[in-house]
Amino acid sequence: MDSLANPVQIGRRVQRAVHLHQAGNLAGAESLYRTVLALQPDHGDAANLLGVVACHRVAVALQPGHAAALTNLGLVLAELGRPDAAARMYRAAIALRPDHAPTRSNLGVVLTRQGRWSDAVNVYRTAITLGPDHADLYANLGNALTEERKADEAVAVLRRGTALRPDHTGARFNLGIARQEQGDLRAAAGLFRSVVALYPDHSDAHTRLAGALKAQGRLDEAVAVYDTMITLRPDDADARWNRSLTLLLGGDFARGWEDYEWRWLTREKGGERHAFTQPLWSGEDLGGRTILLHAEQGLGDTIQFVRYVPAVVRRGGRVLLRVPAVLTRLLGAMPGVTLLTRGDPVPEFDVHCPLLSLPRAFGTTLETIPAEVPYLFPDPALVVAWRRRLQPYGGLRVGIVWAGNPAFAEDRARSPGVEPFRRLFAVDNVHIFALQKGAGRTALRAAGAQVTDLGGDIGDFADTAAIMANLDLVVSSCTAPIHLAGALGIPGWLALKAVPDWRWLMGRDDSPWYPTLRLFRQTVPGDWDGVFARIAAELADAAHLHGHGIRS
């Protein structure tokens, strides 16, 4: 191959042409694009970008004051995934024609795609003053306001849009999202249904409808919506993944585990799939082969599903277990496994299985969950060290955790923050130990003398396990530490939102996964005060019994 035509040289020429184009050197950029196409005629990017240069030459060289040409160039740049350049073209067009609402609308769309919600809101508001009868503007403004968490303003704006155009899909759909953000799930579901009725192939409306139904606990209806989506598009991985979470929440493990395997093809998790050439293990005897078990999701998930590792060991093979570094000390004593840290080189192996595929491999049902606890054990030396540290504190010893991983999309709904926990601080004959790690610790200021903050001294989950071994109770929202308490067989009280993560199931105050946990569920969505009023009352009773030497 000619050295000038190799992929590296071609790529460098395209990059250089883009830089020249952005600097305004249209002639230089055009020359390089043409060179690339001469060497590689099927180079789609170079052909597209050459077209942009041609548009730009028309807009700037032939008609430098023509706003429509600049707007059209902005549209092309936006389509090519170059939002910054598109925004510059739109702003140039607006400078020439400030009263043109569609150009401002296009600029707002680009800003929205960049996540610049506040800027987009300002642009849309100005556009509406110029074109008050354009339903598109209300739909887009409402969307941006919802993203800014200004749902009440968004609803008012979007109602104006649907009044102008009752059949406007965007305004009606975005109004459903805003109502969902307000917490009115029934209204949201009704709006999403109306969009689906008008446009049966609107997949996002189907997805939102199913989500709104699930959030109300209407699981059968949500599954029916997913069934419809999958009938229309059998390879819709996101629909199958979401259906799995709904089925599992309802306790239908047989169907749920099968759909759960579609997670690797979804928009959310498609980039996380491990590119192993070795086959996925499906539960058969290993016969001396080596299997790699690997963590794939959150720390709580890993703690929950390492319960299956002993059963894999009993299948007669060599077991490699790869987990995040923060768990290696905790899991280092698991018998029969070679522990690897994520990122380390992996020895040769024959088959593999993600930890969350193990329930499917073992055909787990509600009745056959391996729930023997403890299945994890703290380091005895660490237990002794922390016992000395906690020795001065009397009363019922209670550890608390109030926030999960903020990067998780659902964390805002599942994590109550520290404020509701303050009810527990005033309970007599109780000493509170804060086990919270990360940014959530800053919320503990001015908590009072009855709280000892241990979070800054916890190195990893081995420390947390040793501390828990010296406590009487752990109270937490849906976090990795509550999984740890359950795995250690330590009493734990879990504060849950009305419709929780699938593993906690519906309508029960116990967990088939963790016999020592009690579940305290919201009876009204979003009402943490009611949850913690019940927890505080139960804690007062437990403290009273503890004070009289009675085991609660």
N, C-alpha and C positions, 0 to 999 in steps of 0.2 A: 504494500500500500504506500502511495506517495506520502512522505512524512508531513506534507502540508495538509493532507486530507485526513490525518488520523483524528480520532475523537477528541483528544486533548487539545490539539491545535484548533480544531473547529470550535470547541467550547470557548477557547480564549478569544477567538475572533468575534464570536457572538457577544461575549461580555464586553469587549472593547467597543463594539458597535453600540451597545446599549449605553455605555458611558458617554460616547460622543453624542448620541441622540439626546441624552438628558442634559448635556452641556450646551445644546443648541447647534452643534455642528452637524447639520442634516446631510450635507454633501459627503462628509467623511463616513457617517453612519451608513448611508445608502451604498457607498462603494464597498464597505466591508460586508454588508448583508449580501450584496450581489456576488462577491467573491465566495462567500460561504455556499451560496446556492449553486454556483458554478462547480464547486468541488463536491457538494452533496445536494443534488436537486430536490431530494425529498425531505429536507430539513424544515419541518413545519414551523418552528419558532422563528427561524430567519425569514421565512415567507410572510408570516403574519406581521412581524416587526417591520419588514420592508413596506408592507401596506400601511402601517401606522406612519412611517416616515412620509409616504406619499400623501396621506391625509394632512399631515402636519405642514408639508410644503404648500399644499393648496390653501390651508387655513392661514398660514403665516406669511408665506411669500406672495401668493396671489391675492388674498383677501385678508390683510392683517387686521382689519376692523370688523370682520364678519363674526358675530357672536354665535350664530348657528353652526358655523364650521368648527369653531372651538368646542362647542357643546358636543357635536358629533364625534370629534376626536376624543373627547373625554369618555364618551360611551365605549369607543373601541378600546381605549386603554383600560377601562374598568373591566371589560370582557376578557382582556388578556392578563388580568390579575395584577395590574399595576395601579393600585389605588392612589398612591401619592401623586403620581403623574396625572392621573385622571382628575384629582382634586385641583391641581394647578390649572388644568385646562378649564374646569368649571368656574374657578374663581376669576380667571381671565375673561371668560364669557360674561360673568356677572358684572365685572367692572365696565364692560362695554354696554351691557343692557341690564341694569339693576332691577328692572320691573318684570323680568321674565321668570315666573314662578316655576315652570318645569325644570329650568337649569338649577335653581336652588334645590328643588326636590332631588335631582340627580346627585347634587353635592351631598345632601343629607343621607342618601343611600350609601354613598362611599364612606362617609364618616361612621355610619352605623356599622358597616362591615368591618371597620377598623376598631370598633368598640368605643368610639369617642361619642358616648351617648349625650353628654351635656352639650357638646358642640352641635350635634345633630338636632337636638331639641331647639336650639336657638335658630338654626337654619330653617327648620320646618315652620316654626312660629312666624318668621318673617315671610316665608313663602305663602302661608295661609292668609296673611294680610293682603297679599297680591292676588291670590286665587282662592277666595273663601268657599267656592262651590266645588272644589276638587276633592272628592272622597279619598283619593290616593294619599293626599297630604295628611288627612286626619288619621288614616290607617298607619302611616309611617311615624307620625308624631306620637300616636298612642303607643306604638311598639317601643319607641325610644324612652318614653316616660316610664313604661313598665320596667324596662331594663334599669332605669335609674331608681327603681323601687318607689315610684310615685304612682301607685296603682289607682288611687282615687282620682287624680288628675287625668290619668290615662283613660279611665272609664268614661269620664265626662267628654273627653275629646272623641273617643271612639263611638260613643252614642251619636254624636253629631255626624260622624262619617256614615254610620248605618242609616241615619235618618235621610241623608242626602241620597244614598244608594243602598236600599235594603238588600240587594243581591250582591253587594261588594264583598267578595270572599275575604280579602285581606282585612278589612275593617271588622267584619264579623268574627273572623278567626282570632285577631288580636284582642278583640273585646273579650273573647272567651279566656284568653291567657290572663288578661288583666283581672277578670272576675276570679279566676283561680288564684291569682296572687293576693286578692282581697280575702280569700278564704271561702268564697261562696261557690262551693264545688257543684252544687245542683245547677245554678245558673250557668256556670262554665260548661258543664256537660250538655245542657240544652243548646247552647250556642254551637258547640262542636258538632252536635247531632244535626243542627240545621245546615252547617257547612257540608257535612257528609251527604245530606239529602240533596243539596244543590249540585255537589260535585263528588260523586261516589269514589272517584280515584284520588281524592285528596288524602294522601297517606299521613301527612302531619296531623290533619284533623282527626283521623282514626286513632292515631297514637295518643293525641291529647285527650280524646274522649275516653279511651280505655284507662288512661292515667287518672282522669278525674273520677271515673267510676271506682277504680281500685282505691283511691284515696278516701272514698266514702265507705269502704268495706264491701262494696257491691262486686264481689270477686267474680261470680258467675257471669254477670253482665260484661265485665271487663274481658273475661276469657272469650266470650262470644264475639266481641269486637275484634280481638286478635285472630280468632278463627276465621272471620270474614276476610281480614287482611291477608292471611296466609292462603286462603282459597284463591284470592285474586292474584297473589304473588307468592308462590310456594317457596321461593328462595329468599324471602324477606327475612334476613337474619335478625334485624332489630325487632321485628314483630315476634319472632320465635323466642328471642332472648327475654323480651318483656313478658311474653306469655309464661315463660318458665318461672319468672319471679312471682307472678300471680298464682300459678298453680302450686308452687312450693309454699307460699304464704297460706294457701287454703289446705295444705296438708296432702295434696295429690303428688306424692313423690315419684310415683311410677312414670307419669307423663312429664313431670317437672324436670327430672334429671336428664331426660333425653333432649328436651328443648334447651337445657342449660348449656349443652355442648356447642350450641350455635354462637356462644359469646365471642368466640375468636373471629367471627366474620362481621361483627357489628361495627358501626361507626365509632362507638366508644372504646372498644377493646381490640379492634382489628389490628392495631399496631403493636399489640403486646404478645402476639402469638410466638411461641418458641419455634424456631425453624430447625427442629430436630428431624433428621432423616430416619431415626429409629421409630418403630411403630408405637402407637399409644397402647398401653397396657389395659386390658379389659377384665382383669380379675382372675385369670387362669393361673394354675400352678406355675411357679417360676422355674422349677427344675434346675436350680443352680445358676440361672442367668442373673445378670446385674440389672437392677432397675433404678432409675433416677426419679425420685419424688421431688417436686419443686414447688415452692411458694409462688403464687401468682398475683394475689390481691393484697388486701390490707393485713396488718399485724394481727388483728382479731380473727380474721379468717384463718390465718396460719395456725394460731393457737387452737382454734376450734377443730380444725381438721387433721392436725397431727395425731389425734386420737386413733386414726386408722393405721398409723405406722406399725404398731405391733402386729396387727392382722396381716399386713403385707409381709413382715418378717416371717410369719408362720407359713407363708406360701412357698418358702424354701429357696430364696435367692439371696443375693448380696444387695443390700439396700443403701443407696446414696440419698441423702436428704439435704437439699440446698435451700437455705433460708436467709433472710436479711441479717446483717451483722448484729443488729440490736437484740436478736433472739438467740444467738449462738451460745452464750453462757447458760441461758435458761435451758436450752435443749441439749446441751453437750453431754448430759448423762443418760440420754435415751439408749437403752440396750439394743444391740443388734444392728446399729446403723453407723455409717460413716458420714459425719456432718460436714457439709460444705457451706461456705459463705457465698452469698450471691456476688458474682463478679470474679470469683476464683476460677482457675482452670478446672474443667470437669473431666474426671477419668473416663475411660471407655465404658460404655454401658450398652445394654441390648434393647431395653424397652424403657419407656418413661411414662409418667402420669402426673399431671398437675394435682395439687392437693385437693382442689375442689371438684375434681373428676372422680375421686375415690368413692364417694357415696354411690355414684352410678356403677362403678366397677364392682361394688359389693352388693348392688341391688337393694340399697337401704330403703326401708319403709319406716313409718312412725314407730312401729312395734319393734324394729330391729336396730334402731340407733344404738351404737356402742356407747353407752352412757355410764360406764363404771368410772367412778372418780374416787380418789385423784388419779389422773393419768400423767400429770406433771408434778415434779417435786422440787422444793427449794433446796439450795445448797445449805447443808447443816451449819457450816462455819459462818455463812452470812446470816443465818437465822439467829445464831448466838450473838453476833456483833450487833444486829439491830435490836435484839432483846435488851441488851445493855443500854442502848440509846433510848428506848421507849420505857425503861424501867420506872422513871419518876412519875409517869402519868397514870392516875387512877381512873376509876369509873369504867364504863363500857367503852372500849376502844373501837372507834369507827373511822375507816378510811373513806374518803370521798373523791370522786372524779366527775367533773361537770362539763367537759368538752372533748369532742373527738377531733379527728383530723380535719382542719378547716378546708383542706383541698378537696375533700369529698363533697360531691354536689349536694347531697342531702343533709350535710352536717348542720346547717342552720335550723332545720326542722327537728332533728333528733337531739340536739344539744341545748339544754335549757340555760346554760350559763350558771354562774355561781349564785345569782340572786335568790332563786327558789330554795337553794340549799340553806340559806340563812335561817330558815325555820328550825333546822336541826341544831344550830349553834346554841340555842337557848334551852335545849332539853337538859334537865338536871341529870347529874350522875353519868354524863357522857363527855368523853374527850374526842375531839375531831382531829384527824390527821389528813391534811390535804396531800394527795398523791398525784395531783395534776402536773403534767409536764408541758413544755412549750409555751406559746403565747398566752394561753388561757390563764397562766399563773398571775398575770398582772391584775386580774379582776379580784384577787383575794385581798387587796389592800383594805385596811380597816375592818377586817373580819372579826376581830375581838380576841380576847385572851384564851378562849376555849378552842382555838384552832392552832395546830402546829403545822407549819408548811414544810413538808419533806421534799417537795418536788425538785428543789435545786440540788439536793444531795443524791438523787436517784440516778445512777449511771445508766442502767438498762433494765430489762425485765427480770433479770436475776435478782437485782435489788428489790424491785417491786414485789416479787414472789416472797422474798425473805421478810419484808415488812408485813405482808398480808398474813404470814404464818404467825405473827405476833398480835394480830387484830382479832376482835370478836365478830366484826361485820364490815362489809364493804358496800357502800351505797354509790351508785354510778348511773349516768346515762349510758346510752349504747356506745361503748368504747372498748378498746382492746383490754384494758385492765379488768373489766367485768368478765370477759372471757377467761382471763387468767384466774380470777377468783373461782369461777366455776370449774376450771380444769384442775385447780388445787384442792377442790372439795371444801372451800371456805364459804360460809354463809354470805350471800350477796343479795342486795335488793336493787332491782333494775327499774329505772324510770323510763317509760316508753311513751312515744307519741301514739295517737289514736290508732293509726294503721302503720305498724312498724315494719322494719326490715323483715324479709321473708322467714328468717330462721326463728323468729319469736312466735310465729303462727298467729292465729286470731283467737280472741275470746277465752284465754286461759291465763291463770296467774302462776303457772309453773312452766318449766322448760323441759321437754324430753331430752334435750342435749345436756343439761346441767341440773342434776337433782337438788343441789344446794342453793339454787337461785329462786327468788320470788319476784314476780313481775307486777309492777304497779303501772297500769295503763291510764292514759288520758281518757276520760269519759266524754269530754268535749274537745274537739281538735284545737290544739294550741294552748290548752289550759294546763299549764304546769303548776299553778298554785293549788289546784285541787289534788293533783298527784302528791305534792309534797306535804299538804295538810294531812293526808292519810299516812304518809311515811313518818311524819313527825309524831303522830298519835301512836303508831306502832312502835316507834323508837322509844317513846316515853314508857310504854308498857314493858318493853324489853329491858330498859335501864332500871326500872323499878324491881323487876325480878332479879336482875343482876345484883342490885344493891342488897337484896335479901338472900343472896347466895343460891338462887334458884336458876338453873340453866334454862334459857328461853328456847 
